[in-house]
Amino acid sequence: MRQAPRPNIRWSSIALLGIVAVLLTVWQHRAESKRVTSLPERIIVAMGRPLQFVFTTVSRWPRDLALGLVQARQIVQENESLRQQLAQKQAQVTQSIQYYLENKALLESLGLPPQRSQAAVPARVIGLDIGPRRCRAIVQLPKSGLAAEGDIVTQNQGLVGRVLKVQGRTAEVMLLIDSLSAVAGRDSRSRDEDLGMGIVYPQGGFSSPAIRLKMEKLRPLADLREGDLVTTSGLDAVYPPSLPIGTIERVVRSPANAESVTAIIKPAVDFFRLEYVYVTGQN
């Protein structure tokens, strides 16, 4: 028995696609003549947006990666520069202490009276910039008050820092917890003041309220105890003596190196609640 011939499906599909294409073309031309966007065009654009977003995002990855590598390199270079500056500061303080100790006996033998500091000028803190490394404050002085670079800034509780820049009635203060700060300190209870002397600088970790300082370059036989008050020694020729810095929270002695002694200090000043300070001229 002979089968009936099947319709040519291929040519029917092609004809149908041709008709659809003609209809879409006519639709598009009419929309363009009316200066509007046709529905098929809107559908195609909507379907293409996710792909365009994916392609744009993928194309940005190499650029973002390159920028990240450049910024990381700049951060490493900046950190290295800050480390070198801190090392230089510590070396300067150590050298100043040595010079002071050499001249101390001579000054005492001459019987020279200590010079008095200028009157303290009250100032209001109008800005704080406390970050991982940079810790500064902006203070405003009264109309009758004057300040200069290097002036000492204190509170009733203790040492705050020193003036870096002055512009009119405002001054920028480098706080005691700034990464570039270094202060010659001493344990006020220690009987032998030479044994209880060291250099105080930030320990790191500036999350409130856990800011801590540390005193290093201490002699192995230094008599340090928890709760002892640490004050400025005056040997760095920057800060006058006997200004409270903080209290010793714990003493760390390295079991591997008997020469290594570190005192962890809780600052006397709450640097997150600075409102009013005193600015005093150097001796």
N, C-alpha and C positions, 0 to 999 in steps of 0.2 A: 504494500500500500504506500503510495507516494505522499510525503509530508508536505504541508503548506509552507511556502517560503517565509522565513522570519524577517521582520522589518529591520532595516539597517539602523541599529541603535546609535552607532558612532555619528552618522550624518544627522540624525535627529538631535543629538546633544549639541553638535556644532551649530546647527541652525538655531537652536534655542539660545545658546550663548550669544550668537550674533544678534538675535532680536533683543536680548537683554542689554547688550552693549549699545545698540542703536537707541534704545529707550533711555539709558543712562546718559548718553551723549546729548540727546535732545533735552533731557531734564537739566543737565548742566548748562547748556547754552541758554535756556530760558532763565535759569537763575542768574547767569552772568549778565544777561540783558536787563534784568531787574536789579542788578547790583546787590544781590543777596547770595548767601551761601546755601547751596542745595543740601538736602537731607543726606544723600549718600556721601557727599564730601565731609559733612560734619561727623558722620559715623566713622569714616576712614581716619580723620584727624584724631578723634577720640581714641580709636584703637591704637593709633601710632604713638600717642603720648607716653604710655608706660615703657615702650621700647626706647623712645628717645631719652627718657629719664635714666634708664639702665645704661645706655651707651654713654650719656654725659657723665654719669657717676663713675663708670669704669675708666673713662678717659682722664678723669681728674686724679685717679689714684697715683699714677707715676709722679704727677706734679706735686701732690700733697706729700708724698714720700720724700721727694727731693728737698722740699721746703723744711720738712721735719728734720732731715739729716743736717741741713745747714744750721737750723736753729739749735740743734743739740750740740753741734760743734762750737757755736758761739757761746752757749751756756758753759761748756767745759772750759773754754778759754777764759771766760769771765771768772769762774770759780778759781782757776789757777792764779789769775791776777790778784784776786782777793786773798788767797792763801799767802802769796808773796808779800802783800801789803801787811797782813797780820804778822808774819814772821819778822818783817822789818820793824814793826812797832814793838814787838816783844824784845827784839835785840836792842832797840833804842832805850826801852825802859830798863833793861838789865844793865846797859852801859851807864845810864844815869845813876842807877843805884850804886854801882861800883865807884863812880866819881864822887858821889855824895859821901860814901863811907870813907873814902880817902881824905876828904876835906873836913869831915865831921869833927875829928879831934882838934884840927887847927882852929875851926870856928869857935869851939868851946873854950879853947885856951885863950883866945882873944877876948872872950867875954862879951861878944856882940849880942845886944838884945834882939830878940826876934821881931821882924817887921810885922806890923799889924795890917790886916786886910782892910779893904775899903768897906764902907757900909753896905749891907745887903739890900738889894732892891727887889721888892715883891713884883712878881709877874704872873700873868694869867695864861694858862695853857689853852691855846685856841685850835690846836691840831695835833694829831698823833699819827705816825706812820710806823707801825710795828709789823715787820715781816720776818721771813726766814733769816735774813742777814742784816737788812737795813732797819734800824730802830731809832727814829728821830722824833722830835717834838718841836712844834712851833709855839713860841711864847710871845706875848705882847706886854711890853713894859709901859709903865705909867708915863705921862707927859714929862714928868720931872726926872725920869730914870734914864740912865745911859748903860750901854753894854758894849763889850768889845770881844773880839775873837779870843778864845782861851779862858774866858771868865767861867767861874765855877757855879754850877747850878745844884741847889740842895732843896730838901724839904726838912720839916722838923724831924722826920723819921731817919733821914740819912742822905747819902750822896745820890744825886740824880744823873749828873753828867757834866758836860762842859759845852760852851758856846762854840759853834763852828763858823757861822756866818751871821752878820748883822745887816739889816736893811731897814733903815728908819727906826721905827719903834718896835719892830719884830725881830726875833732872833731864832735861828735854827740851832737846836741843841742835839748833840750826839749823846744818846742815853748810855748808861753804864752797860746795858745789855746789847749794844750794837756790836756787830762782828769785828769791827776795827778797834773796839775799846780795849785798853789794857791799863791796869791801875796797880801801883805798888801798895800792897796791903800787909797787915801784920795781925797776929793774934793778940788781942789786948790783954789776955790773961797770962801769956807766956812770960816767964821770968827773964829769959834771955831773949831780948827783942830781935837779935840777929837770927836766932834759930826759928823764930816764929814769923819770919818775913817771907813773902813770895809775891807772885804776880797774879792778879785776879783778872779773869776775862770770862766771857760767856761760855757756858757749857754747851749750848745748843738746845734746840727743842723749845720753841717759843709759843707753846699752847698754854693759854691761861687755865689755871693759875700756877702752872708747874715750871715757870721760868727759874732757872738756877744759874749760879756762877760757880767757877772753880778756881782754886788757888793752887798754883803749881810752882815749880822751881824752889821747893822747900827743902831744907836739910833733913837728912834721914832721922836725926835725933829731935826734930821739932816736937814740942809738947803741945799737941792739939787735941781738943776734946769736943764732943758734941755739945752744942749750946754756947760755945765760946763766941764772943763778939769779935768780928773782924773789922778793923778800921783802916783808913789810909795811913800809910807810914810817912808820907811826904818825901820819900827818897826818889821819886820819879821827877821831882821839880815841876810837876804839873798840878797835882792836887795838894792842898795843905794837909798836915797830919791830923789824926784823931777824928776824921769824919766817918760816921758809921757806914759800913758797906752791907753787912748782913751777919747772920749767925750761922755757925757751922752745923750742918745737918748730919754729915757723916764724914769720916776720915777713911780714905782708901789707901792701903799700903800694898804694893804689888808683891806677891809671894816669889815671883821670878826675879825681881830687881829690887834689892833693898834700898837703892837710891831713889826709887820712885815713890813719892808721897803726894797725894792730892786731897784737898779739902773741898767738899761740896758745900756750897753756901746758899742759903735762902736769902734773897735780897731784903733789905730793910724797907725798901720803897715798893709800893704796889704800882707798877708802871702802867697798868691798865686803868688806873683811877687818878691820874694826875690832873689836878685842877689849878692849884696855885703852887708856885715855887719861888725860891730866892736866887737872885743872880748876884754873885759877889766877885769883885775884881781880884785878879791874882796878886800875890804878895809882891 
